Each structure stands twice: as structure tokens, then as C-alpha cells.
Amino acid sequence: MKSLDWTMIVYVSSTLLHEYWLLTGLPRIYYWDVKRQHVNKVKEAENLKRTA
């Protein structure tokens, strides 16, 4: 084999990296609901105004 099959090398290496990423629990991305947090803050502010 004179030339390397770069497509296969990239595929295999990316698959191994992905498996390693999942199994070791490297930095995970956590998503949150920004709209819900904003609404909760607005409601808290309104409640503070009512009690003051």
C-alpha cells in the first residue's frame, strides 16, 4: 500500500476520540432554559415590589 487511505484514518481516529470523550466524561456542555430563568427573575422582582 503506497498511499494511505486518509478518509479511513480520519474516520477511525475521530470515532476513537468520540468514544474516549464519552467514556471519560470530558467537559460536558450543559444547556439551560434562559427564557425560564428570565421569567423567574422578573417574577421575583415583581414579588419584591409588591412586598415592599
VMD Tcl script that builds the backbone (N, CA, C; Angstrom):
set m [mol new atoms 156]
animate dup $m
set s [atomselect $m all]
$s set {name element resname resid chain x y z} {
  {N N MET 1 A 0.858 -1.175 0.000}
  {CA C MET 1 A 0.000 0.000 0.000}
  {C C MET 1 A 0.900 1.231 0.000}
  {N N LYS 2 A 0.969 1.881 -1.134}
  {CA C LYS 2 A 1.859 3.030 -1.262}
  {C C LYS 2 A 1.268 4.291 -0.645}
  {N N SER 3 A -0.010 4.463 -0.751}
  {CA C SER 3 A -0.615 5.670 -0.189}
  {C C SER 3 A -1.575 5.286 0.941}
  {N N LEU 4 A -1.693 6.170 1.867}
  {CA C LEU 4 A -2.594 5.928 2.990}
  {C C LEU 4 A -4.014 6.323 2.608}
  {N N ASP 5 A -4.943 5.585 3.132}
  {CA C ASP 5 A -6.346 5.938 2.930}
  {C C ASP 5 A -6.720 6.943 4.021}
  {N N TRP 6 A -6.575 8.241 3.708}
  {CA C TRP 6 A -6.761 9.296 4.704}
  {C C TRP 6 A -8.197 9.376 5.202}
  {N N THR 7 A -9.143 9.021 4.360}
  {CA C THR 7 A -10.541 9.039 4.791}
  {C C THR 7 A -10.765 8.050 5.919}
  {N N MET 8 A -10.210 6.852 5.767}
  {CA C MET 8 A -10.374 5.843 6.804}
  {C C MET 8 A -9.627 6.244 8.075}
  {N N ILE 9 A -8.435 6.818 7.933}
  {CA C ILE 9 A -7.659 7.235 9.095}
  {C C ILE 9 A -8.403 8.313 9.869}
  {N N VAL 10 A -8.966 9.283 9.169}
  {CA C VAL 10 A -9.719 10.350 9.831}
  {C C VAL 10 A -10.962 9.785 10.503}
  {N N TYR 11 A -11.656 8.889 9.824}
  {CA C TYR 11 A -12.869 8.295 10.388}
  {C C TYR 11 A -12.561 7.510 11.656}
  {N N VAL 12 A -11.569 6.655 11.596}
  {CA C VAL 12 A -11.229 5.814 12.748}
  {C C VAL 12 A -10.743 6.675 13.907}
  {N N SER 13 A -9.896 7.650 13.630}
  {CA C SER 13 A -9.382 8.485 14.717}
  {C C SER 13 A -10.490 9.333 15.332}
  {N N SER 14 A -11.389 9.865 14.519}
  {CA C SER 14 A -12.479 10.668 15.077}
  {C C SER 14 A -13.437 9.791 15.881}
  {N N THR 15 A -13.677 8.571 15.438}
  {CA C THR 15 A -14.540 7.658 16.181}
  {C C THR 15 A -13.917 7.304 17.524}
  {N N LEU 16 A -12.626 7.000 17.530}
  {CA C LEU 16 A -11.946 6.685 18.790}
  {C C LEU 16 A -11.950 7.888 19.728}
  {N N LEU 17 A -11.715 9.067 19.201}
  {CA C LEU 17 A -11.736 10.270 20.022}
  {C C LEU 17 A -13.126 10.509 20.602}
  {N N HIS 18 A -14.147 10.284 19.799}
  {CA C HIS 18 A -15.520 10.457 20.271}
  {C C HIS 18 A -15.830 9.474 21.395}
  {N N GLU 19 A -15.458 8.220 21.238}
  {CA C GLU 19 A -15.676 7.226 22.280}
  {C C GLU 19 A -14.918 7.592 23.556}
  {N N TYR 20 A -13.683 8.036 23.396}
  {CA C TYR 20 A -12.887 8.447 24.547}
  {C C TYR 20 A -13.557 9.616 25.256}
  {N N TRP 21 A -14.063 10.565 24.484}
  {CA C TRP 21 A -14.730 11.740 25.032}
  {C C TRP 21 A -15.951 11.325 25.853}
  {N N LEU 22 A -16.743 10.394 25.319}
  {CA C LEU 22 A -17.954 9.969 26.013}
  {C C LEU 22 A -17.647 9.156 27.260}
  {N N LEU 23 A -16.651 8.290 27.183}
  {CA C LEU 23 A -16.371 7.389 28.296}
  {C C LEU 23 A -15.654 8.081 29.451}
  {N N THR 24 A -14.845 9.073 29.165}
  {CA C THR 24 A -14.095 9.728 30.239}
  {C C THR 24 A -14.836 10.914 30.816}
  {N N GLY 25 A -15.903 11.335 30.178}
  {CA C GLY 25 A -16.687 12.448 30.703}
  {C C GLY 25 A -15.926 13.755 30.648}
  {N N LEU 26 A -15.245 13.994 29.564}
  {CA C LEU 26 A -14.544 15.259 29.393}
  {C C LEU 26 A -15.546 16.399 29.410}
  {N N PRO 27 A -15.085 17.620 29.384}
  {CA C PRO 27 A -16.010 18.748 29.583}
  {C C PRO 27 A -17.317 18.577 28.833}
  {N N ARG 28 A -18.371 18.613 29.598}
  {CA C ARG 28 A -19.692 18.441 29.018}
  {C C ARG 28 A -20.347 19.802 28.840}
  {N N ILE 29 A -21.213 19.865 27.883}
  {CA C ILE 29 A -21.934 21.102 27.626}
  {C C ILE 29 A -23.312 20.957 28.258}
  {N N TYR 30 A -23.614 21.854 29.162}
  {CA C TYR 30 A -24.908 21.842 29.807}
  {C C TYR 30 A -25.736 22.992 29.252}
  {N N TYR 31 A -26.934 22.679 28.861}
  {CA C TYR 31 A -27.823 23.686 28.323}
  {C C TYR 31 A -28.852 24.054 29.384}
  {N N TRP 32 A -29.262 25.267 29.395}
  {CA C TRP 32 A -30.279 25.685 30.328}
  {C C TRP 32 A -31.295 26.541 29.592}
  {N N ASP 33 A -32.418 26.668 30.217}
  {CA C ASP 33 A -33.524 27.400 29.607}
  {C C ASP 33 A -33.433 28.862 30.038}
  {N N VAL 34 A -32.883 29.695 29.181}
  {CA C VAL 34 A -32.657 31.101 29.506}
  {C C VAL 34 A -33.985 31.826 29.697}
  {N N LYS 35 A -34.960 31.502 28.869}
  {CA C LYS 35 A -36.257 32.174 28.971}
  {C C LYS 35 A -36.880 31.902 30.336}
  {N N ARG 36 A -36.839 30.670 30.795}
  {CA C ARG 36 A -37.427 30.317 32.085}
  {C C ARG 36 A -36.702 31.056 33.208}
  {N N GLN 37 A -35.383 31.133 33.135}
  {CA C GLN 37 A -34.627 31.848 34.164}
  {C C GLN 37 A -34.996 33.328 34.172}
  {N N HIS 38 A -35.145 33.912 32.995}
  {CA C HIS 38 A -35.501 35.325 32.901}
  {C C HIS 38 A -36.895 35.573 33.486}
  {N N VAL 39 A -37.841 34.710 33.149}
  {CA C VAL 39 A -39.203 34.864 33.653}
  {C C VAL 39 A -39.205 34.734 35.168}
  {N N ASN 40 A -38.429 33.796 35.706}
  {CA C ASN 40 A -38.370 33.631 37.159}
  {C C ASN 40 A -37.794 34.871 37.833}
  {N N LYS 41 A -36.776 35.474 37.227}
  {CA C LYS 41 A -36.189 36.683 37.804}
  {C C LYS 41 A -37.179 37.837 37.777}
  {N N VAL 42 A -37.941 37.951 36.691}
  {CA C VAL 42 A -38.945 39.016 36.585}
  {C C VAL 42 A -40.022 38.818 37.645}
  {N N LYS 43 A -40.463 37.577 37.824}
  {CA C LYS 43 A -41.489 37.301 38.832}
  {C C LYS 43 A -40.966 37.601 40.233}
  {N N GLU 44 A -39.717 37.256 40.511}
  {CA C GLU 44 A -39.134 37.553 41.817}
  {C C GLU 44 A -39.072 39.059 42.056}
  {N N ALA 45 A -38.701 39.814 41.017}
  {CA C ALA 45 A -38.640 41.269 41.141}
  {C C ALA 45 A -40.024 41.848 41.396}
  {N N GLU 46 A -41.030 41.328 40.725}
  {CA C GLU 46 A -42.405 41.808 40.934}
  {C C GLU 46 A -42.870 41.492 42.350}
  {N N ASN 47 A -42.530 40.316 42.840}
  {CA C ASN 47 A -42.909 39.943 44.203}
  {C C ASN 47 A -42.227 40.847 45.225}
  {N N LEU 48 A -40.987 41.203 44.981}
  {CA C LEU 48 A -40.274 42.100 45.896}
  {C C LEU 48 A -40.916 43.487 45.901}
  {N N LYS 49 A -41.370 43.949 44.734}
  {CA C LYS 49 A -42.023 45.257 44.651}
  {C C LYS 49 A -43.342 45.246 45.416}
  {N N ARG 50 A -44.057 44.136 45.319}
  {CA C ARG 50 A -45.361 44.049 45.995}
  {C C ARG 50 A -45.192 44.026 47.510}
  {N N THR 51 A -44.172 43.340 47.980}
  {CA C THR 51 A -43.991 43.224 49.432}
  {C C THR 51 A -43.354 44.469 50.033}
  {N N ALA 52 A -42.688 45.267 49.219}
  {CA C ALA 52 A -42.005 46.455 49.759}
  {C C ALA 52 A -42.930 47.624 49.922}
}
mol reanalyze $m
mol bondsrecalc $m
mol representation Tube
mol addrep $m
